[in-house]
Amino acid sequence: MKYLSTRGGITPVNYEQTLFSGYAPDGGLYVPESIPKLDSCTINEWKQSKQSYTQVVERIARMFIAEDEIPNQDLAEAVDRAYEKFNIVDKIGFKNLNSAKGKPFVLAQLYHGQTGSFKDYAMCLVGQLLEYFSRQRNTKTVILVGTSGDTGSAAMEAIKGLKAVDIVVLFPKGKISLVQELQMTSYADKNIHVFAVEGSSDDLDVPIKQCFPRENVTSINSVSWTRVMIQVSRTLLTTSTSTFEMEMKLMCLYLLALLVTISSLIVYFIQKLKFFDVLGNITAGIIARLMGFPINLYCATNANDNVEMFFGSGVYEMGGAVVETPANAMDIRYPYNVERIFYLFTDAQRTANVVALNKSQISPETKDKISNFVNGSLKVETSLINETMKSCWDVNKFVICPHTATAVAYFDQYTPSKIDKNAYIIATATPQKFPESCEEAGIRNDAWNAYALRDSLQLTPKIIPQVMGKDNNWYEMLQEKIVEILGH
């Protein structure tokens, strides 16, 4: 498997080069030269042998990484190490719930990793792959990460204690939840470095992008191909024992294993199964379908609606004023993976032309192609996020996070009756990360274990992040830190 740039300015490279490059040298994003296919015989074979989460992740990763780059045994060991510390054996928890309108759905809890976020599922393996290849190179690697909430702590957890990899994390000061900030200041490991930036998450992405290309420096933000690849493999395991539901379980298992290995809000349909997901998975969902999974996709965003404009109106626009919402991980105006999506339905030349402009209208032909995969889109306002969180509590006595609420709101209020049955909605983070938002939505914090995570984090030693003030040169500060780590 070789990789190209979405902008067409490079010759094909191997997987290792994409892992250590962040952006491609021409400023584009890496994409596979071709999309591997999964036929029904392969899926049936997996179902009959009841492949586990880690087995499917390993198989999907193998499709995108050549064996001469990492042998089968080494890949299997990396996958095993990545997921050994998850909080439950099956990796994913499940809860049968009802929406405010009485529509039944299954909540797939993708927050049983070490930091309580779905991003743990990809980050933990990214860390292991970076360590493996850095040791093979006999070099030190620096990872640059900008975070709007959960990415930073998931990346730090994945990298902490590694010998060949250091990580530099930038988070927007005062614009994330208390629990998220406590998580990112709880790592005293020598290979972890943290900056609090006086700006938005889009602002802090600017100096990070300016650092590329540079030898031994990479990124595991959404620009990273490896994150998209691993998100194609995210698995879903149910505890149902009926024949029909077991069939649905196994189909979910392999789709989600696919999604974690190959990212924003998304609704998946798998034949009779409906699968609602949120945050950073739309690219992975499209690639999953290109690989052969019979799924349709629906996208929802919060008030920061650049992605919704792309799918709904065919407007490609980067930038704009960031609106602060309780779903803070989506408070971005530069959804970089839109470039990958546009490329998948056009070509490198047209992609380079479109991204050269801050705003453009894509052609009706291209929009129609994309709409065959992404069948609808929706902007979910903050008032509806809060209303949905409260109604979920009132109906089920179960708390969901603000990001998960966007998908539940879409499912409950805007989807046609034909997709009301057999729906799976992905919970992207534990609500214990957002007790303030839950209380703002009208859920009393003394009615559930709202502060359990916060209280445990407050007992751990804390570091003081270095501040990138508005008057500082953020790029120079990053460069100084990189030189300090690498020695050059």
QUIWO-V768557 format. One record per residue. N is the residue number from 0. RES is the residue in three letters. PSI is psi in degrees with one decimal (999 if undefined). OMEGA is omega in whole degrees, 0 to 359 (none if undefined). Layout:
n & res & psi & omega
N & RES & PSI & OMEGA
N & RES & PSI & OMEGA
This chain:
n & res & psi & omega
0 & MET & 125.9 & 176
1 & LYS & 163.5 & 184
2 & TYR & 145.8 & 179
3 & LEU & 172.3 & 172
4 & SER & 145.2 & 176
5 & THR & -18.8 & 182
6 & ARG & -0.1 & 170
7 & GLY & 13.3 & 187
8 & GLY & 13.5 & 182
9 & ILE & 159.0 & 170
10 & THR & 158.0 & 182
11 & PRO & 141.0 & 179
12 & VAL & 164.9 & 179
13 & ASN & 176.0 & 184
14 & TYR & -43.7 & 183
15 & GLU & -38.9 & 180
16 & GLN & -36.0 & 177
17 & THR & -36.5 & 181
18 & LEU & -36.6 & 186
19 & PHE & 9.4 & 186
20 & SER & -19.9 & 185
21 & GLY & -107.1 & 173
22 & TYR & 152.7 & 171
23 & ALA & 157.3 & 182
24 & PRO & -26.3 & 179
25 & ASP & 7.6 & 179
26 & GLY & -5.8 & 180
27 & GLY & -174.0 & 179
28 & LEU & 146.1 & 181
29 & TYR & 140.8 & 175
30 & VAL & 150.7 & 178
31 & PRO & 146.8 & 180
32 & GLU & -31.7 & 175
33 & SER & 157.2 & 180
34 & ILE & 118.9 & 178
35 & PRO & 152.2 & 183
36 & LYS & 143.9 & 173
37 & LEU & 116.0 & 180
38 & ASP & 169.4 & 184
39 & SER & -30.2 & 179
40 & CYS & -41.8 & 180
41 & THR & -44.8 & 180
42 & ILE & -41.6 & 178
43 & ASN & -36.8 & 178
44 & GLU & -43.1 & 179
45 & TRP & -41.7 & 181
46 & LYS & -43.9 & 182
47 & GLN & -34.9 & 180
48 & SER & -0.5 & 178
49 & LYS & 57.6 & 180
50 & GLN & 140.7 & 180
51 & SER & 172.1 & 177
52 & TYR & -55.4 & 185
53 & THR & -33.1 & 179
54 & GLN & -40.7 & 180
55 & VAL & -40.0 & 176
56 & VAL & -44.4 & 180
57 & GLU & -42.6 & 181
58 & ARG & -42.0 & 180
59 & ILE & -44.0 & 178
60 & ALA & -37.4 & 180
61 & ARG & -30.4 & 180
62 & MET & -23.2 & 185
63 & PHE & -7.7 & 181
64 & ILE & 120.8 & 183
65 & ALA & 146.8 & 182
66 & GLU & -26.7 & 179
67 & ASP & -9.5 & 175
68 & GLU & -39.7 & 175
69 & ILE & 114.4 & 182
70 & PRO & 160.0 & 184
71 & ASN & -44.8 & 183
72 & GLN & -42.2 & 179
73 & ASP & -38.6 & 178
74 & LEU & -44.0 & 179
75 & ALA & -41.6 & 180
76 & GLU & -37.4 & 178
77 & ALA & -42.5 & 179
78 & VAL & -44.4 & 180
79 & ASP & -43.8 & 179
80 & ARG & -36.7 & 184
81 & ALA & -38.8 & 189
82 & TYR & 6.4 & 185
83 & GLU & -21.3 & 184
84 & LYS & 8.6 & 178
85 & PHE & 153.5 & 192
86 & ASN & -17.6 & 177
87 & ILE & 153.0 & 186
88 & VAL & -43.2 & 184
89 & ASP & -0.4 & 176
90 & LYS & -32.0 & 184
91 & ILE & 135.1 & 176
92 & GLY & 162.0 & 183
93 & PHE & 147.1 & 181
94 & LYS & 126.8 & 176
95 & ASN & 122.7 & 183
96 & LEU & 170.8 & 174
97 & ASN & 145.5 & 177
98 & SER & 176.3 & 179
99 & ALA & -30.8 & 179
100 & LYS & 9.8 & 177
101 & GLY & 14.1 & 178
102 & LYS & 124.0 & 180
103 & PRO & 144.0 & 174
104 & PHE & 163.5 & 176
105 & VAL & 124.8 & 177
106 & LEU & 117.9 & 177
107 & ALA & 112.0 & 188
108 & GLN & 97.2 & 179
109 & LEU & 53.3 & 179
110 & TYR & 33.9 & 179
111 & HIS & 16.0 & 169
112 & GLY & -174.6 & 188
113 & GLN & -25.0 & 182
114 & THR & 6.8 & 174
115 & GLY & 30.3 & 181
116 & SER & 152.0 & 177
117 & PHE & -19.7 & 182
118 & LYS & -17.9 & 175
119 & ASP & -33.1 & 187
120 & TYR & -34.0 & 177
121 & ALA & -43.8 & 187
122 & MET & -38.8 & 185
123 & CYS & -35.1 & 179
124 & LEU & -35.1 & 175
125 & VAL & -44.6 & 179
126 & GLY & -44.1 & 181
127 & GLN & -38.9 & 179
128 & LEU & -39.5 & 177
129 & LEU & -41.6 & 179
130 & GLU & -42.5 & 181
131 & TYR & -52.1 & 184
132 & PHE & -31.2 & 177
133 & SER & -40.1 & 178
134 & ARG & -38.5 & 178
135 & GLN & -35.7 & 179
136 & ARG & -17.4 & 186
137 & ASN & 44.8 & 180
138 & THR & 164.7 & 171
139 & LYS & 138.7 & 180
140 & THR & 138.4 & 175
141 & VAL & 127.4 & 176
142 & ILE & 130.6 & 175
143 & LEU & 128.5 & 182
144 & VAL & 126.9 & 168
145 & GLY & 137.3 & 185
146 & THR & 141.3 & 173
147 & SER & 4.9 & 179
148 & GLY & -80.9 & 190
149 & ASP & -22.4 & 184
150 & THR & -43.5 & 185
151 & GLY & -52.0 & 182
152 & SER & -36.4 & 178
153 & ALA & -41.0 & 179
154 & ALA & -40.3 & 180
155 & MET & -41.0 & 178
156 & GLU & -38.1 & 181
157 & ALA & -29.7 & 187
158 & ILE & -21.7 & 188
159 & LYS & 135.9 & 175
160 & GLY & -6.5 & 179
161 & LEU & 145.0 & 186
162 & LYS & -31.5 & 188
163 & ALA & 2.4 & 186
164 & VAL & 131.5 & 169
165 & ASP & 154.3 & 179
166 & ILE & 137.7 & 176
167 & VAL & 118.4 & 185
168 & VAL & 133.1 & 175
169 & LEU & 126.8 & 175
170 & PHE & 151.6 & 182
171 & PRO & 114.8 & 185
172 & LYS & 127.8 & 177
173 & GLY & 7.0 & 184
174 & LYS & 14.1 & 175
175 & ILE & 168.1 & 182
176 & SER & 160.9 & 179
177 & LEU & -43.3 & 181
178 & VAL & -43.2 & 179
179 & GLN & -41.0 & 179
180 & GLU & -38.9 & 176
181 & LEU & -39.9 & 179
182 & GLN & -43.6 & 185
183 & MET & -8.3 & 176
184 & THR & 18.3 & 182
185 & SER & 5.4 & 183
186 & TYR & 110.1 & 180
187 & ALA & 7.0 & 181
188 & ASP & 142.5 & 185
189 & LYS & -20.9 & 182
190 & ASN & 14.1 & 179
191 & ILE & 131.6 & 183
192 & HIS & 131.0 & 189
193 & VAL & 135.8 & 175
194 & PHE & 136.2 & 171
195 & ALA & 121.0 & 189
196 & VAL & 132.3 & 178
197 & GLU & 76.1 & 181
198 & GLY & -173.9 & 180
199 & SER & 172.6 & 178
200 & SER & -30.9 & 175
201 & ASP & -37.9 & 179
202 & ASP & -44.0 & 185
203 & LEU & -16.4 & 176
204 & ASP & -24.9 & 185
205 & VAL & -53.9 & 180
206 & PRO & -28.3 & 177
207 & ILE & -46.8 & 180
208 & LYS & -33.2 & 180
209 & GLN & -18.5 & 181
210 & CYS & -4.8 & 181
211 & PHE & 148.2 & 356
212 & PRO & 147.9 & 175
213 & ARG & 135.6 & 183
214 & GLU & 135.4 & 177
215 & ASN & 17.9 & 175
216 & VAL & 130.3 & 181
217 & THR & -178.8 & 181
218 & SER & 149.2 & 170
219 & ILE & 31.2 & 166
220 & ASN & -172.1 & 182
221 & SER & -14.8 & 176
222 & VAL & -21.3 & 185
223 & SER & 126.3 & 176
224 & TRP & -37.2 & 184
225 & THR & -38.9 & 178
226 & ARG & -43.0 & 178
227 & VAL & -44.5 & 181
228 & MET & -46.5 & 183
229 & ILE & -32.1 & 179
230 & GLN & -17.3 & 175
231 & VAL & -15.1 & 183
232 & SER & 5.6 & 184
233 & ARG & 132.9 & 184
234 & THR & 157.4 & 177
235 & LEU & 121.5 & 180
236 & LEU & 127.5 & 176
237 & THR & 169.3 & 179
238 & THR & 10.2 & 182
239 & SER & 151.3 & 180
240 & THR & -6.2 & 180
241 & SER & 155.6 & 184
242 & THR & -47.1 & 181
243 & PHE & -46.7 & 183
244 & GLU & -29.2 & 175
245 & MET & -38.3 & 176
246 & GLU & -43.9 & 179
247 & MET & -39.4 & 179
248 & LYS & -47.5 & 184
249 & LEU & -36.6 & 176
250 & MET & -40.7 & 177
251 & CYS & -41.0 & 180
252 & LEU & -48.1 & 187
253 & TYR & -31.6 & 174
254 & LEU & -46.7 & 184
255 & LEU & -29.1 & 171
256 & ALA & -40.4 & 177
257 & LEU & -44.9 & 186
258 & LEU & -33.1 & 179
259 & VAL & -37.7 & 180
260 & THR & -36.0 & 183
261 & ILE & 999 & none
262 & SER & 999 & none
263 & SER & 6.3 & 196
264 & LEU & 145.6 & 195
265 & ILE & 144.7 & 175
266 & VAL & 127.1 & 179
267 & TYR & 141.8 & 171
268 & PHE & 124.9 & 176
269 & ILE & 95.4 & 184
270 & GLN & -114.7 & 181
271 & LYS & -7.0 & 181
272 & LEU & 136.8 & 176
273 & LYS & 137.9 & 192
274 & PHE & 107.2 & 182
275 & PHE & 131.3 & 182
276 & ASP & 158.0 & 177
277 & VAL & 151.4 & 168
278 & LEU & 105.8 & 164
279 & GLY & 24.7 & 182
280 & ASN & 0.3 & 186
281 & ILE & -39.8 & 178
282 & THR & -45.4 & 179
283 & ALA & -38.8 & 179
284 & GLY & -40.8 & 178
285 & ILE & -44.0 & 179
286 & ILE & -37.9 & 177
287 & ALA & -42.9 & 179
288 & ARG & -40.6 & 177
289 & LEU & -28.4 & 178
290 & MET & -17.9 & 176
291 & GLY & -3.1 & 178
292 & PHE & 129.2 & 183
293 & PRO & 79.0 & 184
294 & ILE & 151.5 & 169
295 & ASN & 156.2 & 189
296 & LEU & 139.2 & 174
297 & TYR & 139.0 & 188
298 & CYS & 135.3 & 174
299 & ALA & 149.2 & 177
300 & THR & 173.4 & 170
301 & ASN & -156.8 & 184
302 & ALA & -17.6 & 175
303 & ASN & 92.5 & 202
304 & ASP & 27.0 & 179
305 & ASN & -40.4 & 180
306 & VAL & -41.9 & 179
307 & GLU & -38.4 & 178
308 & MET & -37.8 & 180
309 & PHE & -50.1 & 182
310 & PHE & -36.2 & 185
311 & GLY & -42.4 & 186
312 & SER & -6.9 & 182
313 & GLY & 25.3 & 180
314 & VAL & 118.9 & 174
315 & TYR & 113.5 & 181
316 & GLU & 128.1 & 175
317 & MET & 134.0 & 179
318 & GLY & 177.3 & 184
319 & GLY & 167.5 & 180
320 & ALA & 126.5 & 180
321 & VAL & 128.8 & 176
322 & VAL & 124.4 & 179
323 & GLU & 129.1 & 181
324 & THR & 166.7 & 175
325 & PRO & -23.3 & 175
326 & ALA & 68.5 & 194
327 & ASN & -22.4 & 179
328 & ALA & -17.9 & 178
329 & MET & 9.0 & 179
330 & ASP & 68.1 & 182
331 & ILE & 153.4 & 177
332 & ARG & 6.3 & 177
333 & TYR & 74.9 & 179
334 & PRO & 89.2 & 192
335 & TYR & -29.9 & 183
336 & ASN & -10.4 & 173
337 & VAL & -33.7 & 178
338 & GLU & -42.5 & 177
339 & ARG & -42.4 & 181
340 & ILE & -46.6 & 179
341 & PHE & -42.7 & 180
342 & TYR & -41.5 & 183
343 & LEU & -22.9 & 181
344 & PHE & 2.1 & 178
345 & THR & -116.5 & 178
346 & ASP & 176.6 & 186
347 & ALA & -39.4 & 183
348 & GLN & -47.1 & 180
349 & ARG & -34.5 & 177
350 & THR & -46.1 & 179
351 & ALA & -38.1 & 180
352 & ASN & -42.0 & 183
353 & VAL & -46.2 & 185
354 & VAL & -14.7 & 177
355 & ALA & -16.4 & 180
356 & LEU & 146.5 & 176
357 & ASN & -27.6 & 182
358 & LYS & 135.0 & 177
359 & SER & 158.2 & 177
360 & GLN & 121.7 & 180
361 & ILE & 158.5 & 185
362 & SER & 151.4 & 177
363 & PRO & -37.0 & 180
364 & GLU & -45.5 & 180
365 & THR & -40.8 & 179
366 & LYS & -39.7 & 178
367 & ASP & -40.6 & 178
368 & LYS & -45.3 & 180
369 & ILE & -38.8 & 182
370 & SER & -22.1 & 175
371 & ASN & -20.6 & 177
372 & PHE & -45.5 & 180
373 & VAL & 98.2 & 194
374 & ASN & -9.9 & 180
375 & GLY & 163.1 & 179
376 & SER & 157.1 & 184
377 & LEU & 138.1 & 170
378 & LYS & 122.3 & 181
379 & VAL & 113.1 & 182
380 & GLU & 159.9 & 182
381 & THR & -38.7 & 180
382 & SER & -38.3 & 179
383 & LEU & -33.9 & 174
384 & ILE & -49.5 & 180
385 & ASN & -42.3 & 180
386 & GLU & -39.4 & 182
387 & THR & -41.9 & 177
388 & MET & -44.5 & 182
389 & LYS & -43.7 & 181
390 & SER & -35.2 & 177
391 & CYS & -39.8 & 177
392 & TRP & -44.8 & 182
393 & ASP & -40.8 & 184
394 & VAL & -39.6 & 190
395 & ASN & -11.6 & 190
396 & LYS & 43.8 & 180
397 & PHE & 135.3 & 185
398 & VAL & 135.0 & 174
399 & ILE & 156.7 & 181
400 & CYS & 165.1 & 182
401 & PRO & -34.4 & 181
402 & HIS & -44.4 & 177
403 & THR & -35.2 & 182
404 & ALA & -29.4 & 179
405 & THR & -40.8 & 180
406 & ALA & -40.3 & 179
407 & VAL & -40.9 & 179
408 & ALA & -43.5 & 178
409 & TYR & -49.5 & 181
410 & PHE & -45.1 & 187
411 & ASP & -39.9 & 192
412 & GLN & -20.3 & 190
413 & TYR & -4.5 & 182
414 & THR & 146.1 & 178
415 & PRO & 161.8 & 186
416 & SER & -25.0 & 183
417 & LYS & -14.9 & 179
418 & ILE & 18.8 & 181
419 & ASP & -22.1 & 187
420 & LYS & 152.5 & 175
421 & ASN & 42.9 & 183
422 & ALA & 135.9 & 173
423 & TYR & 125.3 & 179
424 & ILE & 129.4 & 183
425 & ILE & 127.5 & 172
426 & ALA & 117.0 & 190
427 & THR & -18.7 & 181
428 & ALA & 152.3 & 175
429 & THR & 136.8 & 178
430 & PRO & -14.7 & 177
431 & GLN & -12.5 & 174
432 & LYS & -15.7 & 188
433 & PHE & 51.0 & 181
434 & PRO & -32.9 & 179
435 & GLU & -42.5 & 179
436 & SER & -36.9 & 178
437 & CYS & -41.5 & 179
438 & GLU & -38.3 & 177
439 & GLU & -31.2 & 179
440 & ALA & -6.4 & 177
441 & GLY & 13.5 & 178
442 & ILE & 115.9 & 182
443 & ARG & 129.6 & 183
444 & ASN & -17.6 & 176
445 & ASP & -0.1 & 180
446 & ALA & -8.8 & 178
447 & TRP & 173.8 & 185
448 & ASN & 61.1 & 188
449 & ALA & -35.8 & 190
450 & TYR & 13.6 & 182
451 & ALA & -46.5 & 181
452 & LEU & -44.0 & 179
453 & ARG & -46.3 & 183
454 & ASP & -39.2 & 179
455 & SER & -37.3 & 179
456 & LEU & -34.3 & 181
457 & GLN & -15.4 & 179
458 & LEU & -12.1 & 182
459 & THR & 150.8 & 177
460 & PRO & 147.6 & 184
461 & LYS & 149.8 & 171
462 & ILE & 159.5 & 177
463 & ILE & 112.3 & 182
464 & PRO & 147.5 & 174
465 & GLN & 138.1 & 184
466 & VAL & 130.5 & 169
467 & MET & 97.3 & 183
468 & GLY & 165.8 & 181
469 & LYS & -26.9 & 182
470 & ASP & -3.2 & 180
471 & ASN & 158.2 & 171
472 & ASN & 100.4 & 187
473 & TRP & -37.0 & 180
474 & TYR & -45.4 & 180
475 & GLU & -37.3 & 178
476 & MET & -39.7 & 177
477 & LEU & -44.3 & 180
478 & GLN & -41.3 & 178
479 & GLU & -40.1 & 180
480 & LYS & -39.9 & 179
481 & ILE & -44.0 & 180
482 & VAL & -40.1 & 178
483 & GLU & -39.0 & 182
484 & ILE & -48.0 & 185
485 & LEU & -22.2 & 182
486 & GLY & 7.2 & 178
487 & HIS & 999 & none
